[in-house]
Amino acid sequence: MKIGVLSLQGGVIEHINHITKLGHVGVEIKKLEDMNGIDGIILPGGESTTIGKLLRETKMLIPLRDRILSGLPVWGTCAGMILLAKYIEGIDQEYLKVMDIKVRRNAYGSQIDSFKKNVVINEISSEPIPLVFIRGPLITEIYNDAKVICKAYGNIVAAKQNNMFATSFHPELTDNLEVHKYFLNMCR
């Protein structure tokens, strides 16, 4: 399979490395034409305001939204989750607005408040998975057919809705490949 990783800003190469380790092709998506022939796309962590601005400047925002709404599997990690959300607490900014979730940006504080927690995510693995949170958002509400995949410290930190998957944490910053395997199965 060929999996795109949005490469406008943020943690790109780590996702590509995990995809490669799992025997698939990871490609950087920097312009609209790069999306041709991909089986899924990862929206990485980074700075959601910057990535959103660059999506508009590159004229990829609407075509990417249309492809997701047409069924292209998508996984948003951290900032990527914010880009997918229909609702963002405290700001009027809109990005892709495709997933029925409401998020709170920087819910875990500043960079120095980053932490790691091992959690069993039953839908993904029966073994604990290391979850790395870096200035991560969290999901404060889910709507319609979106469903909770994982909670940590009582907060929703992963959700899925049809072809869309969102995580507050950064699986690409660990050696564990289980969350990437889960997304690849969504792309089959």
Helices and strands as residue ranges (DSSP letters): E 2-6, H 13-21, E 25-29, G 32-35, E 40-43, H 48-57, H 61-69, E 74-77, H 79-84, E 85-88, E 99-104, G 111-113, E 115-120, E 128-133, E 138-142, E 147-152, E 155-161, E 164-167, G 171-173, H 178-187
